[in-house]
Amino acid sequence: MRERKKRRTRAALLRTALESFITKGYEETTVDEIASAAGVARRTFFRHYRSKEEAIFPDHDETLVRAQAVLEAAPPHENPLDT
């Protein structure tokens, strides 16, 4: 139950952030506005995301780690763009 609620809250924050970024713009949107529109406290936003940027790209860090592993596993003669 707790995990389901966490997933729903995280999804609501993401949806609310994206809607606000589209209508107001990234720079004009505040974390307080996102949290309020999602019906949670500012603190709750930061329990799920470290920043507004992470709300847009929530798996950015993991993607970089995966990309690095793929590049490191590639044959040395292979062009990184081809990898």
N, CA, C and O atoms as CSV, one atom per row, in Angstrom:
chain,resi,resn,atom,element,x,y,z
A,1,MET,N,N,0.827,-1.196,0.000
A,1,MET,CA,C,0.000,0.000,0.000
A,1,MET,C,C,0.874,1.265,0.000
A,1,MET,O,O,0.630,2.204,-0.758
A,2,ARG,N,N,1.878,1.267,0.850
A,2,ARG,CA,C,2.759,2.424,0.959
A,2,ARG,C,C,3.502,2.681,-0.357
A,2,ARG,O,O,3.607,3.822,-0.809
A,3,GLU,N,N,4.013,1.611,-0.961
A,3,GLU,CA,C,4.725,1.762,-2.234
A,3,GLU,C,C,3.796,2.274,-3.332
A,3,GLU,O,O,4.203,3.085,-4.164
A,4,ARG,N,N,2.571,1.810,-3.335
A,4,ARG,CA,C,1.604,2.266,-4.343
A,4,ARG,C,C,1.341,3.763,-4.169
A,4,ARG,O,O,1.265,4.503,-5.150
A,5,LYS,N,N,1.202,4.202,-2.918
A,5,LYS,CA,C,0.969,5.621,-2.661
A,5,LYS,C,C,2.184,6.443,-3.096
A,5,LYS,O,O,2.026,7.522,-3.668
A,6,LYS,N,N,3.379,5.950,-2.834
A,6,LYS,CA,C,4.593,6.659,-3.250
A,6,LYS,C,C,4.645,6.782,-4.769
A,6,LYS,O,O,4.991,7.839,-5.297
A,7,ARG,N,N,4.303,5.702,-5.472
A,7,ARG,CA,C,4.302,5.749,-6.938
A,7,ARG,C,C,3.266,6.741,-7.459
A,7,ARG,O,O,3.529,7.484,-8.405
A,8,ARG,N,N,2.082,6.747,-6.835
A,8,ARG,CA,C,1.033,7.683,-7.262
A,8,ARG,C,C,1.462,9.127,-7.009
A,8,ARG,O,O,1.248,9.995,-7.855
A,9,THR,N,N,2.059,9.384,-5.860
A,9,THR,CA,C,2.522,10.741,-5.544
A,9,THR,C,C,3.603,11.176,-6.514
A,9,THR,O,O,3.579,12.301,-7.014
A,10,ARG,N,N,4.542,10.301,-6.778
A,10,ARG,CA,C,5.632,10.621,-7.711
A,10,ARG,C,C,5.072,10.905,-9.106
A,10,ARG,O,O,5.499,11.849,-9.770
A,11,ALA,N,N,4.122,10.093,-9.542
A,11,ALA,CA,C,3.511,10.291,-10.855
A,11,ALA,C,C,2.730,11.603,-10.897
A,11,ALA,O,O,2.765,12.313,-11.902
A,12,ALA,N,N,2.029,11.926,-9.815
A,12,ALA,CA,C,1.268,13.186,-9.766
A,12,ALA,C,C,2.218,14.374,-9.822
A,12,ALA,O,O,1.932,15.360,-10.501
A,13,LEU,N,N,3.323,14.296,-9.129
A,13,LEU,CA,C,4.311,15.379,-9.165
A,13,LEU,C,C,4.886,15.539,-10.564
A,13,LEU,O,O,5.019,16.658,-11.060
A,14,LEU,N,N,5.222,14.437,-11.192
A,14,LEU,CA,C,5.764,14.488,-12.552
A,14,LEU,C,C,4.753,15.078,-13.517
A,14,LEU,O,O,5.086,15.968,-14.300
A,15,ARG,N,N,3.528,14.593,-13.467
A,15,ARG,CA,C,2.475,15.093,-14.367
A,15,ARG,C,C,2.242,16.588,-14.147
A,15,ARG,O,O,2.143,17.356,-15.104
A,16,THR,N,N,2.158,16.990,-12.888
A,16,THR,CA,C,1.926,18.389,-12.556
A,16,THR,C,C,3.090,19.257,-13.016
A,16,THR,O,O,2.882,20.341,-13.560
A,17,ALA,N,N,4.313,18.785,-12.800
A,17,ALA,CA,C,5.493,19.543,-13.221
A,17,ALA,C,C,5.494,19.727,-14.738
A,17,ALA,O,O,5.700,20.836,-15.232
A,18,LEU,N,N,5.268,18.655,-15.463
A,18,LEU,CA,C,5.286,18.749,-16.923
A,18,LEU,C,C,4.198,19.682,-17.441
A,18,LEU,O,O,4.438,20.471,-18.355
A,19,GLU,N,N,3.004,19.595,-16.862
A,19,GLU,CA,C,1.916,20.491,-17.276
A,19,GLU,C,C,2.292,21.948,-17.027
A,19,GLU,O,O,2.042,22.813,-17.867
A,20,SER,N,N,2.884,22.211,-15.887
A,20,SER,CA,C,3.275,23.578,-15.560
A,20,SER,C,C,4.411,24.065,-16.460
A,20,SER,O,O,4.409,25.216,-16.896
A,21,PHE,N,N,5.374,23.197,-16.737
A,21,PHE,CA,C,6.477,23.578,-17.617
A,21,PHE,C,C,5.950,23.922,-19.003
A,21,PHE,O,O,6.438,24.856,-19.640
A,22,ILE,N,N,4.966,23.179,-19.469
A,22,ILE,CA,C,4.391,23.430,-20.792
A,22,ILE,C,C,3.618,24.742,-20.809
A,22,ILE,O,O,3.735,25.520,-21.756
A,23,THR,N,N,2.827,24.991,-19.765
A,23,THR,CA,C,1.985,26.186,-19.774
A,23,THR,C,C,2.719,27.449,-19.338
A,23,THR,O,O,2.495,28.518,-19.906
A,24,LYS,N,N,3.589,27.342,-18.339
A,24,LYS,CA,C,4.270,28.522,-17.801
A,24,LYS,C,C,5.716,28.643,-18.222
A,24,LYS,O,O,6.279,29.738,-18.238
A,25,GLY,N,N,6.324,27.509,-18.566
A,25,GLY,CA,C,7.750,27.489,-18.853
A,25,GLY,C,C,8.527,26.986,-17.654
A,25,GLY,O,O,8.102,27.139,-16.509
A,26,TYR,N,N,9.654,26.393,-17.929
A,26,TYR,CA,C,10.485,25.802,-16.879
A,26,TYR,C,C,10.940,26.841,-15.859
A,26,TYR,O,O,10.784,26.650,-14.653
A,27,GLU,N,N,11.495,27.925,-16.347
A,27,GLU,CA,C,12.050,28.948,-15.454
A,27,GLU,C,C,10.989,29.597,-14.572
A,27,GLU,O,O,11.268,29.966,-13.432
A,28,GLU,N,N,9.786,29.735,-15.092
A,28,GLU,CA,C,8.715,30.411,-14.354
A,28,GLU,C,C,7.998,29.499,-13.356
A,28,GLU,O,O,7.228,29.977,-12.522
A,29,THR,N,N,8.242,28.212,-13.435
A,29,THR,CA,C,7.589,27.253,-12.551
A,29,THR,C,C,8.440,27.046,-11.307
A,29,THR,O,O,9.653,26.857,-11.394
A,30,THR,N,N,7.793,27.086,-10.150
A,30,THR,CA,C,8.521,26.856,-8.902
A,30,THR,C,C,8.151,25.490,-8.322
A,30,THR,O,O,7.095,24.932,-8.621
A,31,VAL,N,N,9.036,24.976,-7.497
A,31,VAL,CA,C,8.770,23.718,-6.807
A,31,VAL,C,C,7.533,23.869,-5.926
A,31,VAL,O,O,6.716,22.952,-5.845
A,32,ASP,N,N,7.390,25.008,-5.270
A,32,ASP,CA,C,6.214,25.234,-4.425
A,32,ASP,C,C,4.927,25.124,-5.231
A,32,ASP,O,O,3.948,24.548,-4.755
A,33,GLU,N,N,4.914,25.668,-6.444
A,33,GLU,CA,C,3.722,25.581,-7.297
A,33,GLU,C,C,3.431,24.141,-7.703
A,33,GLU,O,O,2.276,23.714,-7.717
A,34,ILE,N,N,4.465,23.405,-8.029
A,34,ILE,CA,C,4.288,22.009,-8.420
A,34,ILE,C,C,3.710,21.213,-7.259
A,34,ILE,O,O,2.738,20.475,-7.418
A,35,ALA,N,N,4.316,21.371,-6.099
A,35,ALA,CA,C,3.860,20.631,-4.919
A,35,ALA,C,C,2.418,20.983,-4.576
A,35,ALA,O,O,1.597,20.100,-4.326
A,36,SER,N,N,2.119,22.265,-4.567
A,36,SER,CA,C,0.763,22.705,-4.232
A,36,SER,C,C,-0.266,22.153,-5.212
A,36,SER,O,O,-1.314,21.655,-4.801
A,37,ALA,N,N,0.028,22.240,-6.496
A,37,ALA,CA,C,-0.905,21.747,-7.513
A,37,ALA,C,C,-1.091,20.234,-7.425
A,37,ALA,O,O,-2.149,19.714,-7.780
A,38,ALA,N,N,-0.061,19.527,-6.951
A,38,ALA,CA,C,-0.157,18.072,-6.801
A,38,ALA,C,C,-0.782,17.685,-5.463
A,38,ALA,O,O,-1.038,16.509,-5.207
A,39,GLY,N,N,-1.026,18.684,-4.613
A,39,GLY,CA,C,-1.667,18.421,-3.331
A,39,GLY,C,C,-0.744,17.877,-2.261
A,39,GLY,O,O,-1.173,17.160,-1.358
A,40,VAL,N,N,0.543,18.230,-2.372
A,40,VAL,CA,C,1.512,17.775,-1.373
A,40,VAL,C,C,2.352,18.962,-0.897
A,40,VAL,O,O,2.281,20.054,-1.462
A,41,ALA,N,N,3.128,18.736,0.123
A,41,ALA,CA,C,4.013,19.773,0.658
A,41,ALA,C,C,5.314,19.829,-0.144
A,41,ALA,O,O,5.693,18.863,-0.806
A,42,ARG,N,N,5.975,20.955,-0.074
A,42,ARG,CA,C,7.274,21.147,-0.738
A,42,ARG,C,C,8.251,20.037,-0.333
A,42,ARG,O,O,8.991,19.507,-1.162
A,43,ARG,N,N,8.233,19.710,0.929
A,43,ARG,CA,C,9.127,18.679,1.452
A,43,ARG,C,C,8.890,17.334,0.754
A,43,ARG,O,O,9.830,16.589,0.475
A,44,THR,N,N,7.631,17.045,0.481
A,44,THR,CA,C,7.295,15.798,-0.208
A,44,THR,C,C,7.884,15.792,-1.617
A,44,THR,O,O,8.389,14.770,-2.081
A,45,PHE,N,N,7.816,16.947,-2.297
A,45,PHE,CA,C,8.436,17.029,-3.623
A,45,PHE,C,C,9.893,16.591,-3.534
A,45,PHE,O,O,10.354,15.789,-4.346
A,46,PHE,N,N,10.615,17.115,-2.553
A,46,PHE,CA,C,12.043,16.823,-2.433
A,46,PHE,C,C,12.323,15.413,-1.918
A,46,PHE,O,O,13.461,14.950,-1.997
A,47,ARG,N,N,11.333,14.736,-1.404
A,47,ARG,CA,C,11.503,13.314,-1.074
A,47,ARG,C,C,11.514,12.470,-2.346
A,47,ARG,O,O,12.100,11.388,-2.384
A,48,HIS,N,N,10.859,12.983,-3.383
A,48,HIS,CA,C,10.755,12.231,-4.638
A,48,HIS,C,C,11.749,12.706,-5.692
A,48,HIS,O,O,12.247,11.896,-6.475
A,49,TYR,N,N,12.040,13.984,-5.725
A,49,TYR,CA,C,12.939,14.564,-6.732
A,49,TYR,C,C,13.901,15.532,-6.058
A,49,TYR,O,O,13.525,16.256,-5.137
A,50,ARG,N,N,15.144,15.539,-6.525
A,50,ARG,CA,C,16.129,16.461,-5.960
A,50,ARG,C,C,15.979,17.875,-6.491
A,50,ARG,O,O,16.426,18.834,-5.862
A,51,SER,N,N,15.341,18.001,-7.665
A,51,SER,CA,C,15.232,19.318,-8.301
A,51,SER,C,C,14.130,19.283,-9.353
A,51,SER,O,O,13.575,18.229,-9.663
A,52,LYS,N,N,13.828,20.460,-9.893
A,52,LYS,CA,C,12.871,20.525,-11.006
A,52,LYS,C,C,13.412,19.733,-12.196
A,52,LYS,O,O,12.655,19.048,-12.883
A,53,GLU,N,N,14.700,19.825,-12.434
A,53,GLU,CA,C,15.298,19.117,-13.562
A,53,GLU,C,C,15.089,17.615,-13.433
A,53,GLU,O,O,14.786,16.943,-14.420
A,54,GLU,N,N,15.246,17.089,-12.240
A,54,GLU,CA,C,15.056,15.654,-12.048
A,54,GLU,C,C,13.602,15.246,-12.276
A,54,GLU,O,O,13.333,14.104,-12.648
A,55,ALA,N,N,12.674,16.157,-12.060
A,55,ALA,CA,C,11.269,15.853,-12.327
A,55,ALA,C,C,11.045,15.628,-13.825
A,55,ALA,O,O,10.166,14.859,-14.215
A,56,ILE,N,N,11.830,16.291,-14.653
A,56,ILE,CA,C,11.714,16.119,-16.107
A,56,ILE,C,C,12.459,14.860,-16.558
A,56,ILE,O,O,11.967,14.104,-17.395
A,57,PHE,N,N,13.638,14.648,-15.998
A,57,PHE,CA,C,14.494,13.519,-16.369
A,57,PHE,C,C,14.755,12.662,-15.130
A,57,PHE,O,O,15.874,12.653,-14.616
A,58,PRO,N,N,13.746,11.948,-14.645
A,58,PRO,CA,C,13.887,11.242,-13.367
A,58,PRO,C,C,14.925,10.126,-13.373
A,58,PRO,O,O,15.442,9.789,-12.307
A,59,ASP,N,N,15.250,9.547,-14.502
A,59,ASP,CA,C,16.230,8.469,-14.529
A,59,ASP,C,C,17.538,8.885,-15.192
A,59,ASP,O,O,18.275,8.045,-15.709
A,60,HIS,N,N,17.818,10.172,-15.173
A,60,HIS,CA,C,19.000,10.715,-15.840
A,60,HIS,C,C,20.293,10.072,-15.332
A,60,HIS,O,O,21.133,9.657,-16.131
A,61,ASP,N,N,20.457,9.987,-14.015
A,61,ASP,CA,C,21.697,9.434,-13.449
A,61,ASP,C,C,21.892,7.973,-13.847
A,61,ASP,O,O,22.997,7.565,-14.203
A,62,GLU,N,N,20.822,7.190,-13.786
A,62,GLU,CA,C,20.913,5.784,-14.157
A,62,GLU,C,C,21.220,5.621,-15.648
A,62,GLU,O,O,21.964,4.723,-16.043
A,63,THR,N,N,20.644,6.489,-16.459
A,63,THR,CA,C,20.897,6.442,-17.896
A,63,THR,C,C,22.364,6.725,-18.195
A,63,THR,O,O,22.957,6.078,-19.057
A,64,LEU,N,N,22.946,7.678,-17.495
A,64,LEU,CA,C,24.369,7.974,-17.691
A,64,LEU,C,C,25.238,6.789,-17.303
A,64,LEU,O,O,26.217,6.491,-17.987
A,65,VAL,N,N,24.897,6.115,-16.222
A,65,VAL,CA,C,25.659,4.948,-15.787
A,65,VAL,C,C,25.564,3.836,-16.832
A,65,VAL,O,O,26.567,3.203,-17.163
A,66,ARG,N,N,24.359,3.602,-17.349
A,66,ARG,CA,C,24.181,2.571,-18.384
A,66,ARG,C,C,24.947,2.928,-19.651
A,66,ARG,O,O,25.582,2.064,-20.255
A,67,ALA,N,N,24.892,4.198,-20.060
A,67,ALA,CA,C,25.604,4.636,-21.263
A,67,ALA,C,C,27.108,4.460,-21.096
A,67,ALA,O,O,27.792,4.032,-22.026
A,68,GLN,N,N,27.615,4.783,-19.935
A,68,GLN,CA,C,29.043,4.622,-19.679
A,68,GLN,C,C,29.440,3.149,-19.756
A,68,GLN,O,O,30.482,2.817,-20.320
A,69,ALA,N,N,28.623,2.274,-19.196
A,69,ALA,CA,C,28.920,0.840,-19.235
A,69,ALA,C,C,28.940,0.323,-20.675
A,69,ALA,O,O,29.804,-0.476,-21.038
A,70,VAL,N,N,27.992,0.776,-21.492
A,70,VAL,CA,C,27.947,0.354,-22.903
A,70,VAL,C,C,29.191,0.841,-23.632
A,70,VAL,O,O,29.803,0.088,-24.389
A,71,LEU,N,N,29.563,2.083,-23.409
A,71,LEU,CA,C,30.744,2.631,-24.090
A,71,LEU,C,C,32.019,1.919,-23.645
A,71,LEU,O,O,32.902,1.658,-24.462
A,72,GLU,N,N,32.116,1.607,-22.371
A,72,GLU,CA,C,33.313,0.932,-21.867
A,72,GLU,C,C,33.399,-0.507,-22.372
A,72,GLU,O,O,34.499,-1.040,-22.515
A,73,ALA,N,N,32.267,-1.139,-22.643
A,73,ALA,CA,C,32.251,-2.521,-23.121
A,73,ALA,C,C,32.464,-2.632,-24.628
A,73,ALA,O,O,32.700,-3.726,-25.142
A,74,ALA,N,N,32.384,-1.538,-25.321
A,74,ALA,CA,C,32.530,-1.545,-26.780
A,74,ALA,C,C,33.973,-1.839,-27.171
A,74,ALA,O,O,34.903,-1.530,-26.425
A,75,PRO,N,N,34.153,-2.438,-28.343
A,75,PRO,CA,C,35.521,-2.672,-28.830
A,75,PRO,C,C,36.276,-1.347,-28.956
A,75,PRO,O,O,35.692,-0.335,-29.345
A,76,PRO,N,N,37.555,-1.350,-28.633
A,76,PRO,CA,C,38.316,-0.102,-28.636
A,76,PRO,C,C,38.372,0.593,-29.998
A,76,PRO,O,O,38.498,1.816,-30.062
A,77,HIS,N,N,38.279,-0.169,-31.076
A,77,HIS,CA,C,38.363,0.428,-32.411
A,77,HIS,C,C,37.033,1.015,-32.871
A,77,HIS,O,O,36.992,1.741,-33.865
A,78,GLU,N,N,35.960,0.716,-32.172
A,78,GLU,CA,C,34.640,1.173,-32.581
A,78,GLU,C,C,34.415,2.642,-32.234
A,78,GLU,O,O,34.735,3.083,-31.130
A,79,ASN,N,N,33.869,3.388,-33.176
A,79,ASN,CA,C,33.543,4.794,-32.951
A,79,ASN,C,C,32.458,4.884,-31.880
A,79,ASN,O,O,31.446,4.193,-31.992
A,80,PRO,N,N,32.630,5.708,-30.847
A,80,PRO,CA,C,31.626,5.818,-29.777
A,80,PRO,C,C,30.230,6.193,-30.294
A,80,PRO,O,O,29.225,5.785,-29.712
A,81,LEU,N,N,30.168,6.959,-31.372
A,81,LEU,CA,C,28.852,7.313,-31.924
A,81,LEU,C,C,28.167,6.103,-32.542
A,81,LEU,O,O,26.939,6.010,-32.529
A,82,ASP,N,N,28.941,5.186,-33.077
A,82,ASP,CA,C,28.369,3.954,-33.630
A,82,ASP,C,C,27.905,3.008,-32.522
A,82,ASP,O,O,26.951,2.249,-32.695
A,83,THR,N,N,28.588,3.065,-31.396
A,83,THR,CA,C,28.236,2.211,-30.261
A,83,THR,C,C,26.868,2.565,-29.771
A,83,THR,O,O,26.379,1.961,-28.817
